[in-house]
Each structure stands twice: as structure tokens, then as C-alpha cells.
Amino acid sequence: MPLVLGVDEAGYGPLLGPLVVGATLWRAPAALADADFWVHLAPGVCRTAARGEARVPVGDSKQVFDRKRGISTLERTVLAFARAAGLRWETLGDLLVALGYQGYAASTCPWYRSLGQRLPADPARSAFEGAAGRLTATMHAASLVCCGLRAEILAEDVYNRRVTQTRNKAAVLLEAVLRLLDWAGRQCGDQNLHVRVDRLGGRMNYRTWLMQAFPARHVHVLAETEACSRYRLASQTSDWFVEFTVDGDQRHLPIALASMLAKYVRELLMERFNAYWRALAPELQPTAGYYTDAQRFLADIEPLVARGGIPTASFVRVR
């Protein structure tokens, strides 16, 4: 039975905070690899949440996440799928480890030293165990199983170092995507793999990157258009079908869920960032890290930066 991988990012554009690339891995019958998962999982999932809706919403995180209503608009869905996929955690740090994050030692950012926050962050509105049970039953009935969640997390200083080395932030993002593809490939053995990536920016040609990342496979270009770039990575035992699609989170549920996963992780880490600075100045207004408000925030913390000895170059994104 082939695997389907969905990949999307959160935090590519902001001035502050980490870059997170999320991935969701699914086991599906060959006949359903290209199917609309929203249709087949309709008893358990919906595209948008309505009052009283028991199903979990899965969609583009920019549309699903409601900052005024809080983290629960992402959390219930993400944790329900995480539980259904077999992940176990008590704290934020536990969850990051379950998602494959091993980069603690690489970052010197002090706000990542304390990741003991218990999850769910909003237990009253993010109750997910019942939803996880319904999802498991729904997926079993549809023969579509979310069997893995993964996240590539680049803390601000790690991101800056890599962008400085490559002089290309798009390359840094693509490196993270290819690491997730490699992870999925190691899960599928000799089975075929269908990869859906939400395309960012105007890049249309990924052939060279795929050849360099997976030299044991022969790369065939199936299409390179403004809407979608598709490739077949062939070996003697299996094929990987990889596509980079504009608005992929609207077309493929695995991408949409990856978008929500990435956004959820980034929001939790931004809470750690804000908590660190607000411990030094309780009246400080938090930031989501996007350019205009980030400039306001940096002006507000300027005296704290000077006193604390944390160079802005270590956490203000270079690009």
C-alpha cells in the first residue's frame, strides 16, 4: 500500500520566530492516492468549523487559525491527528521530540531552553481525545490512515546561519522539505510514495535539487508549469511521485494538515519567545513576528537587548 506525504511551512516570511516545515504521512490504497481525502473522511473532518461541529476542521492554517479565539482553533485538530497517529506527549518538548525535532543543541536562543509547557495549551477548548477516536474510526472505514507527523524546525539563529551560508532563503526552505521527503522515503521501503508540497514563490524547476538529494533514483520530469511541477523518482523497486503545487493546501488534505501542524508548532514557540521577553518587561505587548509589528516589538525591547547581552543578529531574521 503506497504512502502519501503532505508538506507545508509556517514562518517563511516573518522577521521574528522560527521557520517550521510540517509533514503528514498517510497510508492509502493505490486507487485513493490521488483522491480527495476531504470527501472520503467527511464523517470525521470538515474544511471549516461551525458552532457545534463535532468534526475537526482541516484547511489552510491561515484560514483555520483565529488569533482572537486562540490556539485551540489549531490545537484540537493537530493533537487529535497526532494521537490518532500514535504520538505520545505531556509537554511541548515531548511533542517536538515526537515530531522528530533534535535541534535543541544547535540553537542558543534562551526562550527554547524551557519547553515544559503542558499540552494542550487550552485544555478547555482543545479537548481532542474524543475527536481522535472518531478520526481513527473514520480513517479505518475509509482505508486512509494518517500514520506519521513530522516537523523540521529552524530556530532563528540556526536559520540565520544557514541563510548566510547559502545566500538563499528559498534554498533553506527547500532543504527542509527534502529532509522530510527523505524521512518519508525511509518509511515506505519498496512501496510507492506520493508527495504533495505546497509550492512557495515562482520556482518551477526542482529537477536538479531532487537529483542531488536522491542520487540513487532517476528523476523524470512529468510537468513544469506555473500551476504545478511534477516528477517521478524511479528506482528498481518503487516510484516516488513528487509534485509542488500552487495552492496545494486547498487541493490536498495532507498538505492542509501539514500547514496546520507547522502553524501550531510555530505559534507555541512564539509564545515561548514572547514569554521570555515579557518576564523582563510584563507590560510588553506580544508579537506574532511579522514585519511591521516586529519592528514595533524590537523598538520596545531595545533597552532589554542592550542589558541582556543577546545580540539582535542572533534572533532577527536576516532575510
Secondary structure by P-SEA (a helix, b strand, c coil): cbbbbbbbcccccccbbbbbbbbbbbbbccccccccccccccccccccccccccbbbbcccccccccccccccccaaaaaaaaaaccccccaaaaaaaacccccccccccccccccccccccccccccaaaaaaaaaaaaaacccccbbbbbbbcaaaaaaaaaacccaaaaaaaaaaaaaaaaaaacccbbbbbbbccccccccaaaaaaaacccbbbbbccccccbbbbbbccccbbbbbbbccccccccaaaaaaaaaaaaaaaaaaaaaaaaaaaacccbbbbccccaaaaaaaaaaaaaaaaaccccccccccc
